[in-house]
Amino acid sequence: MATVNIWSKVQVAVQTVLATAKTITAITKASPAVVSCTAHGYTTGQEVKLTINGMIELNNAVVKVTSVDANSFSLDGIDSTLFNTFTSGSGQLVTFGASAATFQDVNASGGEAADIDITTIHDDTTKLVPGVKSALAYSFGSLWDPADPALVELKKADNVKGTRAVKLTFASGARVLFDCYPTVSLAPGGSTGGPVTTPVSFKLTGPVFAYSN
């Protein structure tokens, strides 16, 4: 039977520290992808943000790693067999030091591919192929608490149009990782007699990767 995850007891953690970048010299086309990175120092289970050229499917990805040896690590659950060819890149260890305690409703949007019409005069039906996908985004309702550590960290990024890595951890142990541009005004809103709320949104800069544990 499939595991049913529920929006209850969900932890939302936000990046507070991004370590110094370590140079990546190669990424294999394999399952899982193996990364060559001299003296990376990463341990199994840590989360790393990638900045990648060539293999664009991994650019701005936040991934869970498994240490292979001192100079290489694998990307858990990521099959790069059909990805583009790696040319250059780097990895940065992420510290998720701020936890949210205010988020309420959750809405995800984006990721739909535009239709590209390749119909010719020889066809009798329209032919469409998928084009560029729309940007992924999350929006949250949030209780207004200017002291909430996650809101404070997200506001820091918003002030300078910076990015932050975010981790969602469900009660089942499943987790979701991504990097984003957060928008957090900390402007209070709501209605008479109700809780004071403030909107939060994330514009993702790269892919979403999900793990069962």
Buried (B, 14 or more C-beta within 10 A) or exposed (E): EEEEBEEEEBBBBBBBEBBEEBEBEBBBBBBBBBBBBEEBEBEEEBBBBBBBBBBBBBBBBBBBBBBBEEEBBBBBBBEBEEBBEBEEBBBBBBBBEBBBBBBEEEEEEEEEEEEEEEEEEEEEEEEEEEEEEEEBBBBBBBBBBEEBBBBBBBBBBBEEEEBBBBBBBBEEEBBBBBBBBBBBEBEEEEEEEEBEBBBBBBBBBBBBBEBEE
